[in-house]
Amino acid sequence: SPEPGNAFTPTNDLLKATLINSAVDMGTANIPNNDEGWGRLLLDNALYFAGDQRELRIAEHDGINTNDSVIYTYNVDNNAEPLEIVLVWSDIGGAVNANPAIVNDLDLTVNSPTGETYYGNVFSGGQSTTGGSYDRLNTVECVRRNTPATGNYTITVKGYNVPNGPQHFALCLTGCFSPIGVKENEGNPSPRSWFNVTPVGENARIKFSINKKQSVKVDVYDVSGRNVTTLVNNELSAGEHNISWETNRIPPGIYFIIISSDEINLSRKFILIK
């Protein structure tokens, strides 16, 4: 049954991304096309219910500026369902008669586990194809593979040109994914690495230690596997690190904080009570 503490209010970007992700071909072969756009809405394609093979993952980011990048990694463990990734952002109004009308321009890049690179909206035969160039006209970018290779996919959202930033965006993904953010585990800590989370007022204090300089990512997920925020995504020096997660705008509930790098993969459950 639904857990009130896990509820959240979706943004317009996330609603739009989910609707587009759900769309299916109506008749004219191979979406997207000028007759049907991304196709007919079929929400059962996107919304996940217990027992469904086709799973849903969502992520949002408060805002990026020019040349900023946000990187996500998702593991596809089965190719029985297509992998579809939709990026949406709400642009500000352009100048009168501007051509192109877009102001804040983001780029979607997806790297597959077998080495292929796909750009948003570069389609052929109803699915993404390699090559092509970035879309400079639209505030919706999609990547779809009908029979995706299994393994880790790296999804990069970059601020190509954001004169009026920061620009919020939402991602909606569907496919067959490995479980994430729903289980606490000790992972594979390296020697002298440790991790703990404590509440401090309206914030959560996250302390961890790493034994050498390395690239580290700290993500927060809710129990549905939704990426709530990315707290760290850069190279850190060896030793102890302290970061603060501002929870005043986050609803009460259960969250999972995951620290990952080349040598560690640790998670901790955090119960937020207000």
Rosetta blueprint (number, residue, H / E / L):
1 S L
2 P L
3 E L
4 P H
5 G H
6 N H
7 A L
8 F L
9 T L
10 P L
11 T L
12 N H
13 D H
14 L H
15 L H
16 K H
17 A H
18 T H
19 L H
20 I H
21 N H
22 S H
23 A L
24 V E
25 D L
26 M L
27 G L
28 T L
29 A L
30 N L
31 I L
32 P L
33 N E
34 N L
35 D L
36 E L
37 G E
38 W L
39 G L
40 R E
41 L L
42 L L
43 L H
44 D H
45 N H
46 A L
47 L L
48 Y L
49 F L
50 A L
51 G L
52 D L
53 Q L
54 R L
55 E E
56 L E
57 R E
58 I E
59 A E
60 E E
61 H E
62 D E
63 G E
64 I E
65 N L
66 T L
67 N L
68 D L
69 S E
70 V E
71 I E
72 Y E
73 T E
74 Y E
75 N E
76 V E
77 D E
78 N E
79 N L
80 A L
81 E L
82 P L
83 L E
84 E E
85 I E
86 V E
87 L E
88 V E
89 W L
90 S L
91 D L
92 I L
93 G L
94 G L
95 A L
96 V L
97 N L
98 A L
99 N L
100 P L
101 A L
102 I L
103 V L
104 N L
105 D E
106 L E
107 D E
108 L E
109 T E
110 V E
111 N E
112 S L
113 P L
114 T L
115 G L
116 E L
117 T E
118 Y E
119 Y E
120 G L
121 N L
122 V L
123 F E
124 S E
125 G L
126 G L
127 Q E
128 S E
129 T L
130 T L
131 G L
132 G L
133 S L
134 Y L
135 D L
136 R L
137 L L
138 N L
139 T L
140 V E
141 E E
142 C E
143 V E
144 R E
145 R E
146 N L
147 T L
148 P L
149 A L
150 T L
151 G E
152 N E
153 Y E
154 T E
155 I E
156 T E
157 V E
158 K E
159 G E
160 Y E
161 N E
162 V L
163 P L
164 N L
165 G L
166 P L
167 Q E
168 H E
169 F E
170 A E
171 L E
172 C E
173 L E
174 T E
175 G E
176 C E
177 F E
178 S L
179 P L
180 I L
181 G L
182 V L
183 K L
184 E L
185 N L
186 E L
187 G L
188 N L
189 P L
190 S L
191 P L
192 R L
193 S L
194 W E
195 F E
196 N E
197 V E
198 T E
199 P E
200 V E
201 G L
202 E L
203 N E
204 A E
205 R E
206 I E
207 K E
208 F E
209 S E
210 I E
211 N L
212 K L
213 K L
214 Q E
215 S E
216 V E
217 K E
218 V E
219 D E
220 V E
221 Y E
222 D E
223 V L
224 S L
225 G L
226 R L
227 N E
228 V E
229 T E
230 T E
231 L E
232 V E
233 N E
234 N E
235 E E
236 L E
237 S L
238 A L
239 G E
240 E E
241 H E
242 N E
243 I E
244 S E
245 W E
246 E E
247 T L
248 N L
249 R L
250 I L
251 P L
252 P L
253 G E
254 I E
255 Y E
256 F E
257 I E
258 I E
259 I E
260 S E
261 S L
262 D L
263 E L
264 I L
265 N E
266 L E
267 S E
268 R E
269 K E
270 F E
271 I E
272 L E
273 I L
274 K L
